[in-house]
Amino acid sequence: MQNNVIIAGTLIVLIGAGLFSLVVPDVFGAAVVAVFLSAAFIVLIRFYSTEPEFLTKVFIVGLVVRLAFGFFIYLLDLREFFGGDATTYHFRGVIFYDYLMGDVPADSNELLRATSMAGPGWGMTYLVGAIYYIFGKNFLAAQTFCGVVGAATAPLVHYCAEKIFQNRRVARFSAIAIAVFPSFIIWSSQLMKDGLIIFLLVLSISMVLKLQERFDYAALVLLVLSLGGIISLRFYIFYMIAVAVAGSFIVGLSNTSGSILRRAAALVLMGVALTYLGIIRTASSDLERYGDLERIQNSRLDQARSAESGYTEDVDVTTTAGAITALPIGFIYLVFAPFPWDVRNLRQAITLPEVFLWWAMIPFSVWGIWYSMKHRLRSTFPILIFSGMLTLVYSIFQSNVGTAYRQRTQIQVFLFLFIAVGWTLYQERKEDKRSMLEARRRRDLHGMPDGVSDLN
């Protein structure tokens, strides 16, 4: 019965999209991407999750809001307002598509710049170009791909939280938060790499957790592919997640020889696979090209001087003293910005309701981190290491409120796990107090002194 409903819904969506495409031509291709990619994720959810019904609903809700918001941006042509990078990725994808169709020569300077692995985010060029090769120059189809992957992050976070904390309430809270929190919707509903990066980060950590339990070739392959995807989208994050992955295996080593051998084998095979695929060589090239402090300082100045949302323009991070000076100010902006008293435009103003909600959640994240370090350090080690390193890097090298707000999601996706832990601890404490008060009320009602049970 349920399969028949899904099939009927699919046909309705495709037929409706086909009719609507008479008005907006790109809609049908986008609907095909949404239906078939979503179907693949739903199959995975129903096969691997412990709560398939709940997670299917969460995924669908996350998908609908992303597709609706993305279509709103597309229809009103608000790409420059919400995220100008989408235009850049479209332009590069078109160049690669034209090359595949034989319309651009292989030695074209534009093609070489768009596809060069020495440039940042080169993976988006190949991804968008491949989608265009299948659906034509269909911007909405590529944007829909990002939206579906962004929605799939929620059930993946549920899997990760459940593996670490073995608590259904924590896992559910985390999944719902990622599905509906505004910043995740904004950055994963557009043709941008942020949602893809977040998905790959959570996938990497999830596969690490699975490999810590037992050696699994499928998990190892997914881990390698996710790391490769990360370096193709934002190379410097690769180093941090790689350190977190390696460190988790080292910390997770037990005293049994079998466990040591399994984890050592995973590290060796992962290293060989990364080397064979050329990922390590590419990472070194990117570090030499973009890791120069003078280049980073120039990038910071460009961010600080852009529009009216820059900060710490007078700080020089090419020196140790400058980096230390930038750290506390950058941390405050990264975690808390935009501030209501600094709002200067509509884009900042519309984020304020989310910012107030985020501020209210921060105490729960601190409580959750403290609890996790005391009781779940081994399993949360890769998350803590990665989030800590990325927070430090962004605190030093970011100098624009908009960029900090956008890239904060790469840290928030894991902080929501700790927020869920803190919220669950808070709820359990309230329930315990309520139970104690109820027990005391019953004792008073029956005239029994404290310490005497009325269960019998």
C-alpha positions in Angstrom: 0.0 0.0 0.0 2.7 2.4 1.0 4.7 1.7 -2.2 1.6 2.4 -4.3 1.2 5.8 -2.5 4.9 6.6 -3.3 4.5 5.6 -6.9 1.3 7.6 -7.3 2.9 10.6 -5.7 5.9 10.3 -8.0 3.7 10.3 -11.1 1.7 13.2 -9.8 4.9 15.2 -9.2 6.3 14.4 -12.6 3.0 15.1 -14.5 2.6 18.4 -12.6 6.2 19.4 -13.2 5.7 18.5 -16.9 2.7 20.8 -17.2 4.4 23.6 -15.2 7.5 23.4 -17.4 5.4 24.9 -20.1 5.7 28.1 -18.1 9.1 27.6 -16.5 11.1 25.2 -18.8 13.7 24.1 -16.2 11.1 22.7 -13.8 10.7 19.2 -15.3 14.4 18.4 -15.2 14.5 19.6 -11.6 11.5 17.4 -10.7 13.3 14.4 -12.2 16.4 15.1 -10.1 14.3 15.6 -7.0 12.2 12.5 -7.4 14.9 10.0 -8.3 17.6 11.3 -5.9 15.1 11.6 -3.1 13.9 8.0 -3.8 17.4 6.8 -3.5 17.9 8.5 -0.1 14.5 7.2 1.1 15.5 3.7 0.3 18.7 4.1 2.3 16.8 5.6 5.2 14.3 2.8 5.3 17.0 0.1 5.0 19.6 1.4 7.4 17.9 3.6 10.0 16.3 2.5 13.2 13.4 5.0 12.8 12.5 4.8 9.1 9.0 6.4 9.4 10.2 9.3 11.5 13.3 10.0 9.4 11.4 9.8 6.1 9.0 12.5 7.3 12.0 14.6 8.5 13.7 14.2 5.2 10.6 15.1 3.2 9.9 18.2 5.4 13.6 19.3 4.9 13.3 18.6 1.2 10.1 20.6 0.7 11.3 23.7 2.5 14.6 23.7 0.6 13.0 23.1 -2.8 10.4 25.8 -2.1 13.0 28.4 -0.9 15.3 27.5 -3.8 12.5 27.9 -6.3 11.5 31.2 -4.7 15.1 32.5 -5.2 15.2 31.1 -8.8 11.8 32.5 -9.8 12.5 36.0 -8.5 16.1 35.9 -9.6 17.5 36.7 -6.1 20.7 34.8 -6.5 22.9 37.9 -6.0 21.0 38.8 -2.9 21.2 35.4 -1.2 24.4 33.9 -2.7 26.3 35.2 -5.7 28.5 32.2 -5.8 25.7 30.3 -7.5 26.2 32.4 -10.6 29.9 31.6 -10.6 29.3 27.8 -10.4 26.7 28.0 -13.1 29.1 29.9 -15.4 31.9 27.3 -14.8 29.5 24.4 -15.2 28.4 25.8 -18.6 32.0 26.1 -19.8 32.6 22.5 -18.8 29.3 21.4 -20.5 30.3 23.3 -23.7 33.6 21.4 -23.6 31.9 18.1 -23.3 29.6 19.0 -26.2 32.6 19.9 -28.3 31.9 23.6 -28.4 34.9 24.7 -26.4 38.5 23.6 -27.2 40.6 21.8 -24.6 43.2 24.6 -24.5 40.6 27.3 -23.8 41.8 29.6 -21.0 38.3 29.8 -19.6 38.1 26.0 -19.5 41.5 25.6 -17.9 40.6 28.2 -15.2 37.2 26.6 -14.5 38.5 23.0 -14.3 41.9 23.5 -12.8 42.4 21.4 -9.7 44.8 24.1 -8.4 41.8 26.4 -8.0 39.3 26.5 -5.0 36.1 24.6 -5.3 36.9 22.9 -8.6 34.6 20.0 -7.7 31.6 22.2 -8.3 32.6 22.7 -11.9 32.6 19.0 -12.6 29.4 18.4 -10.7 27.4 21.1 -12.3 28.9 20.3 -15.8 27.9 16.6 -15.4 24.3 17.6 -14.4 24.1 19.9 -17.4 25.4 17.1 -19.6 22.3 15.1 -18.6 19.6 17.8 -18.4 21.0 20.5 -20.5 21.9 23.9 -19.1 19.3 23.5 -16.4 20.2 25.7 -13.5 17.2 24.6 -11.5 18.2 20.9 -11.8 21.7 21.6 -10.4 20.2 23.7 -7.6 17.7 20.9 -6.8 20.5 18.4 -6.5 22.1 20.6 -3.8 18.7 20.9 -2.1 18.1 17.1 -2.0 21.6 16.5 -0.6 21.1 19.2 2.0 17.8 17.6 3.1 19.5 14.2 3.4 22.0 15.6 5.9 19.2 15.5 8.6 18.7 11.7 8.7 22.5 11.3 8.4 22.9 13.5 11.5 20.3 11.3 13.2 22.5 8.2 12.4 25.6 10.0 13.7 24.0 11.1 17.0 22.4 7.7 17.6 25.8 6.0 17.2 27.5 8.3 19.6 24.9 8.8 22.4 22.5 5.8 22.0 19.6 8.2 22.8 16.6 8.6 20.6 15.7 12.0 22.0 19.1 13.4 21.1 19.1 11.8 17.7 15.6 13.2 16.9 16.3 16.7 18.1 19.5 16.8 16.0 17.8 15.6 12.8 14.9 18.0 13.2 17.2 21.0 13.9 19.3 20.3 10.7 16.1 19.9 8.6 14.5 23.2 9.6 17.1 25.5 11.0 17.1 28.6 8.7 20.8 28.9 7.9 21.0 25.3 6.8 18.0 25.8 4.6 19.4 29.0 3.1 22.8 27.6 2.2 21.7 24.1 1.0 18.8 25.2 -1.1 20.9 27.1 -3.6 23.5 26.1 -6.2 26.3 26.4 -3.6 28.9 24.0 -2.2 28.1 24.7 1.5 25.3 22.1 1.8 27.4 19.5 0.0 30.4 20.1 2.3 28.2 19.7 5.4 26.7 16.5 4.1 30.2 15.1 3.3 31.5 16.1 6.8 28.7 14.3 8.5 29.2 11.3 6.2 32.9 11.2 7.1 32.2 11.2 10.8 29.5 8.6 10.5 31.8 6.3 8.6 34.5 6.8 11.2 32.0 5.8 13.9 31.1 2.7 11.9 34.7 1.7 11.4 35.4 2.1 15.1 32.8 -0.5 15.7 34.2 -3.0 13.1 36.1 -3.0 9.9 33.9 -2.5 6.9 35.0 -2.1 3.3 31.9 -0.2 2.3 32.3 2.3 5.1 36.0 2.7 4.2 35.1 3.4 0.6 32.5 6.0 1.6 35.0 7.6 3.9 37.6 7.9 1.2 35.0 9.3 -1.3 33.7 11.8 1.2 37.2 13.0 2.0 37.9 13.3 -1.8 34.7 15.3 -2.2 35.6 17.6 0.6 39.0 18.5 -0.9 37.4 19.1 -4.2 35.0 21.7 -2.7 37.0 23.4 0.1 40.6 22.0 0.3 41.7 23.4 3.7 38.8 21.6 5.5 40.3 18.3 4.3 43.3 18.7 6.5 41.2 19.2 9.6 38.8 16.4 9.0 41.8 14.1 8.1 43.5 14.9 11.4 40.2 14.3 13.2 39.7 11.0 11.4 43.3 9.7 12.0 43.1 10.9 15.6 39.9 9.1 16.3 41.4 5.8 15.3 44.4 6.4 17.5 42.3 7.4 20.5 39.9 4.6 19.8 42.6 1.9 19.9 41.8 -0.7 22.6 44.1 -3.1 24.3 43.0 -6.1 22.2 45.2 -7.1 19.3 42.3 -7.6 17.0 41.0 -4.1 17.5 44.4 -2.6 17.0 44.9 -4.5 13.8 41.5 -3.5 12.4 42.1 0.2 13.0 45.6 0.1 11.8 44.4 -1.7 8.6 41.8 1.0 8.1 44.4 3.8 8.4 46.8 2.1 6.0 44.2 1.3 3.4 42.7 4.8 3.6 46.2 6.3 3.2 46.9 4.1 0.2 43.6 4.9 -1.4 44.0 8.7 -0.9 47.5 8.5 -2.4 46.4 6.4 -5.3 43.6 8.8 -6.2 46.0 11.8 -6.1 44.2 13.5 -3.3 47.3 14.0 -1.1 49.3 15.4 -4.0 46.4 17.8 -4.9 46.1 18.9 -1.3 49.8 19.8 -1.1 49.5 21.8 -4.2 46.5 23.7 -2.9 48.3 24.4 0.4 51.3 25.9 -1.3 49.1 28.0 -3.6 46.5 29.2 -1.1 48.2 28.7 2.3 50.5 31.7 1.9 49.9 34.1 4.8 50.2 37.2 2.6 47.5 35.8 0.3 45.3 35.0 3.3 45.8 38.6 4.7 44.8 40.1 1.4 41.7 37.9 1.4 40.9 39.1 4.9 41.2 42.7 3.8 38.9 42.2 0.9 36.3 40.7 3.2 36.7 43.4 5.8 36.3 46.2 3.2 33.4 44.6 1.4 30.0 46.3 1.9 29.5 47.4 5.5 29.9 44.0 7.3 33.6 43.8 7.7 35.5 43.7 11.0 39.2 43.7 12.2 40.4 45.4 9.1 43.4 46.8 11.0 44.6 43.3 12.1 47.6 41.7 10.3 47.4 37.9 10.6 50.8 37.4 8.9 52.3 37.9 12.3 51.8 35.7 15.4 50.8 38.7 17.5 48.2 39.7 14.8 46.8 36.2 14.7 46.4 36.1 18.5 44.8 39.6 18.4 42.3 38.5 15.8 41.4 35.3 17.6 39.1 36.5 20.4 37.3 39.1 18.2 37.0 36.7 15.4 35.6 34.0 17.7 32.9 36.3 19.0 31.8 37.3 15.5 32.0 33.7 14.2 29.8 32.4 17.0 27.4 35.2 17.7 27.2 37.5 14.6 25.3 39.3 13.2 24.6 41.5 16.2 21.3 43.5 16.2 23.1 46.8 16.9 25.3 46.2 13.8 22.5 45.5 11.3 22.9 47.7 8.3 21.0 46.0 5.5 18.0 43.7 4.8 20.1 40.6 4.5 21.4 41.0 8.0 18.0 42.0 9.4 16.2 38.9 8.2 18.7 36.7 10.1 17.9 38.2 13.5 15.1 35.8 14.6 17.4 32.9 13.9 20.3 34.6 15.7 18.2 35.1 18.8 17.2 31.4 18.7 20.8 30.4 18.2 21.9 32.5 21.2 19.4 30.8 23.4 20.8 27.4 22.3 24.4 28.1 23.1 24.2 27.3 26.9 22.8 23.9 25.9 25.7 23.3 23.6 28.2 24.1 26.4 26.4 21.7 28.7 26.4 19.1 26.0 30.1 19.4 25.2 31.0 19.2 28.9 28.9 16.0 29.3 30.3 14.5 26.1 33.9 15.1 27.2 33.2 13.5 30.5 31.2 10.5 29.3 31.6 10.1 25.5 35.1 11.4 24.8 36.2 8.5 22.6 33.2 8.6 20.2 33.0 12.4 20.1 36.8 12.9 19.7 36.7 13.4 15.9 33.8 15.9 16.1 35.5 17.9 18.9 38.9 18.0 17.2 37.5 19.0 13.8 35.0 21.6 15.2 37.7 23.1 17.4 40.3 23.4 14.6 37.8 24.9 12.2 36.6 27.4 14.8 40.1 28.5 15.4 40.9 28.9 11.7 37.7 30.8 10.9 38.2 33.0 14.0 41.6 34.1 12.8 41.1 34.3 9.0 37.4 35.4 8.6 36.7 39.2 8.7 33.2 39.6 7.3 29.9 39.0 9.1 28.2 37.5 6.1 30.9 35.0 5.4 31.2 34.1 9.1 27.4 33.5 9.3 27.5 31.3 6.2 30.6 29.2 7.1 29.4 28.8 10.7 27.1 26.1 9.5 30.0 23.8 9.0 30.6 23.9 12.8 26.9 24.2 13.8 26.0 20.9 12.2 28.0 19.2 14.9 27.2 21.7 17.6 23.6 20.7 17.2 24.5 17.3 18.5 25.8 18.8 21.7 22.8 21.2 21.9 20.5 18.1 21.7 22.5 16.5 24.5 22.2 19.6 26.7 18.5 20.0 25.9 17.9 16.3 26.7 19.8 16.6 30.0 17.7 19.7 30.8 14.4 17.9 30.0 15.4 14.8 32.0 16.3 16.9 35.0 12.9 18.6 34.8 11.2 15.3 34.5 13.1 14.0 37.5 12.1 17.1 39.6 8.5 16.6 38.5 8.6 13.0 39.5 10.0 13.9 42.9 7.4 16.5 43.4 4.6 14.1 42.4 6.0 11.5 44.8 6.1 14.0 47.6 2.6 15.2 46.8 1.3 11.6 47.0 3.2 11.0 50.3 1.6 14.2 51.7 -1.8 13.2 50.5 -1.6 9.8 52.3 0.0 11.4 55.4 3.3 9.4 55.0 6.6 10.8 56.2 9.5 11.4 53.8 11.4 8.3 52.9 8.4 6.0 53.1 7.3 4.5 49.8 3.7 4.2 48.9 4.3 1.7 46.0 3.0 -1.2 48.1 
